[in-house]
Amino acid sequence: DAVDSGEWVEFDVTAAIDGNGLFSFGLDTSSSNSVLYSAKEGANPPQLSIISTNDGGSSGGNNGDGSGNGSGDSGGDGGSGDSGGDSPANQPPTVDAGADQSVVISNMIDLVGTALDDGLPNPLAFTWTRESGPGSVNFGNDGALQTTARFSAVGAYVLRLTVNDGQFTVYDELTVTVTEANASSGSARTFLSVADAMVKSSSPTRNYGDADTIRLRDTEPVYKSYIQFNVTDINEPVQNARLRLYVTDASDVGGAVYAVSNNGSNGAPWLESEITWENAPLVSGSPLSVLGEVNSDVWVEFDVTAAIAGNGLYSFGLETTSSNSVLYSAKESGQPPLLVINADATAAQVLTANAQPSSDLDEELLDEMLRQELDRSGGSIWFYLPIAETAEK
């Protein structure tokens, strides 16, 4: 049957499950059109949902008789049935990794996890891990509920706090956005997308804004995608700007990125929750950047310098010339689209030439002054020259 992006689907595997144990499943397809599902590393990992009946005692195992001889029925990693009889049944712990955070790359963050448990059967054990991100994470103590973390590279990281009571294992995650120093000091600024969505030609009125991937394909059904960033606090000339995307499905063509309107084809501002093939901004003109072959599970970059003039709201449209789909992580995933802007205070030097009003400007002198100043600053030069007189049209 057909499946749509951004939705959960179910396979009936009842015949394969006969109790506790380790079960493996293989999946294939008869279609030439790829289908992709989130893995356990994604925001929506595969789940096995089992509904069973309890024929035994009220607190025994799945097949228990109330005497503690059952196999455990509370989920997690399963149990030994030692909670039968009058003993209280062990309940899974609860865990909260804390709120999402942002940090400058040179700084450290505090991780303040919380967990609650009934104390059975063992004291809680804690583990912090890096589930995704462009670099490494150095935890102060990865076995402590509350600890610190430092990051080796700019980008978005997903950190997981796992709690185990000896029977059940539960976890919670948070996202940490690591940026460079403030652009006003001559460094890079990294912005997360504020909106992103793919659109599909065969579903012209359907919105895919809640999907955790965006997709490009040039054969029916055609997929295009849109990304929007809100750029703030850029107080110096922009030197370069790069759109960074994380590849989740490889292709022989990574696609092309275009500057598009912040308004849809209907004239209204496009919104992640409302954009469709029918009302999406027009993608036209020359692309800002084009990528060839891209591999899965890597970050790639599009040069979008020509589109970024300073602070403001910027929208990009992406399309491809390939029939082989390429998929990138959306902002709902652990690797959201990033816009990295380098702005340098030294890039705009003002040179004041003490030139007297004259109709015979010494061009050789100005050329030499310009050359020397460029060599000194490595940036752009502005000359302010007095006007001797105005000319009539």
C-alpha positions, -999 to +999 in steps of 0.1 A: +000+000+000+010+036-005+026+054+025+030+092+030+058+111+046+055+124+081+031+097+093+034+065+114+026+032+098+021-002+113+030-038+103+012-067+120+039-090+135+017-109+159+026-143+144+063-137+152+060-128+189+054-156+214+067-141+246+099-126+260+131-128+239+151-111+212+133-107+179+147-095+145+128-083+115+138-078+079+121-054+055+122-051+017+099-037-011+088-046-045+088-009-057+116+010-075+106+041-055+125+042-022+107+044+011+126+056+041+117+051+078+132+068+108+159+047+126+165+046+164+189+074+159+161+096+146+134+116+165+108+088+158+125+054+164+109+021+154+085+008+181+072-027+189+038-024+206+025-055+223-009-059+239-012-089+262-037-104+287-028-112+323-043-146+333-024-148+366-023-128+399-027-091+400+010-084+405+027-113+389+044-116+355+028-117+321+020-153+324+023-154+362-001-167+388+005-141+415+033-161+431+062-142+414+069-169+389+058-150+358+080-133+332+071-097+339+046-075+320+055-039+327+075-032+295+111-019+294+136-047+293+112-072+308+114-086+344+120-117+364+085-119+380+100-114+414+072-089+423+045-115+427+025-122+459+021-093+483+053-075+472+048-042+454+053-043+416+083-024+403+073+006+382+094+022+355+113+054+365+106+087+349+133+110+335+136+146+322+168+156+304+160+193+308+151+221+284+168+227+250+198+250+252+220+273+231+257+279+238+288+295+223+313+269+213+339+280+237+316+278+267+303+250+288+267+241+296+251+227+327+230+196+322+203+194+349+185+161+346+158+149+369+145+114+376+119+097+398+117+061+408+101+038+434+136+024+444+129-011+430+147-033+423+180-013+424+191+023+428+190+042+395+220+043+371+224+073+349+241+077+315+245+108+293+253+101+256+256+121+224+230+107+200+238+130+171+257+161+162+286+174+140+313+170+166+322+153+198+308+160+233+329+161+265+308+153+295+321+163+330+307+130+343+285+110+319+273+088+348+259+117+369+223+130+368+236+166+368+268+174+350+284+196+324+292+194+286+315+210+261+313+207+223+340+205+196+321+219+166+293+243+157+259+228+150+229+211+166+234+182+190+210+157+205+220+146+240+202+116+257+199+109+294+192+072+300+180+059+334+180+022+344+166+007+377+179-028+370+147-038+352+135-009+331+154+015+309+139+049+300+154+080+284+148+116+275+166+139+251+174+176+246+188+196+217+218+218+222+226+244+195+262+254+195+272+287+178+303+306+171+311+339+189+290+370+182+294+382+147+301+418+159+335+405+172+344+393+137+333+357+139+305+335+126+269+333+136+248+302+132+210+304+128+185+275+130+157+274+105+125+289+117+104+271+091+110+243+066+088+220+046+086+199+014+058+201-011+046+174-034+032+177-069+007+148-066-007+162-033-010+199-043-030+209-012-013+188+014+010+203+040+041+184+051+054+210+076+056+185+105+078+160+087+114+155+101+129+155+066+127+176+034+129+160+000+139+168-036+130+148-067+125+157-104+101+129-115+065+125-107+056+130-080+080+159-079+093+172-046+106+206-038+115+221-004+115+254+013+136+268+043+134+301+061+158+318+085+155+349+107+188+367+107+195+390+136+223+409+154+245+410+123+262+444+127+291+441+103+294+434+065+286+398+055+316+381+041+300+347+033+269+327+041+264+290+039+233+268+041+242+236+059+220+205+055+223+170+069+218+142+043+196+113+054+192+097+019+220+099-007+216+109-043+236+115-074+225+152-072+223+172-040+201+198-056+201+235-062+192+263-038+174+296-049+165+328-031+127+329-030+100+353-017+089+352+019+054+352+004+037+323-012+021+323-047-011+336-030+006+367-018+005+358+019+036+350+040+043+313+037+040+293+069+055+259+077+021+247+088+003+259+057+027+257+027+017+233-001+026+227-037-003+249-047+006+280-027+044+277-024+067+306-035+079+304-071+113+289-076+129+307-106+160+324-119+196+313-114+204+291-084+227+305-057+245+272-055+243+236-069+256+204-054+265+172-072+266+138-056+259+137-018+263+108+006+241+098+035+248+108+071+270+138+063+266+176+064+268+194+031+269+232+023+253+255-003+269+289-008+241+315-003+263+346+002+247+364-027+213+363-010+223+376+025+226+414+029+223+416+066+195+412+092+161+401+080+139+371+071+153+350+042+136+321+024+152+295+001+137+271-023+154+238-032+149+216-062+168+189-081+174+176-117+176+140-106+149+113-105+168+099-074+154+115-043+177+133-019+164+138+017+177+163+042+169+166+079+143+192+088+142+213+120+120+187+137+150+163+136+182+163+156+201+179+127+181+210+117+191+232+087+217+258+096+226+291+081+262+301+090+271+337+084+306+351+086+307+389+092+339+407+099+344+441+114+378+444+097+362+439+063+349+474+059+377+499+063+370+536+056+399+554+040+397+592+040+417+608+012+426+645+018+419+653-018+412+689-028+384+696-053+398+692-087+387+683-122+420+665-127+418+637-102+451+618-099+439+583-107+474+567-104+477+581-068+443+567-059+451+533-074+483+531-053+464+542-021+438+516-028+464+489-034+482+497-002+450+498+019+438+465+005+471+449+013+469+462+049+433+454+057+425+424+035+390+439+032+368+463+013+376+500+009+353+530+007+366+563-006+347+595+003+357+623-021+345+659-020+325+671-050+340+701-067+309+710-086+277+695-100+271+690-137+239+698-154+221+669-172 
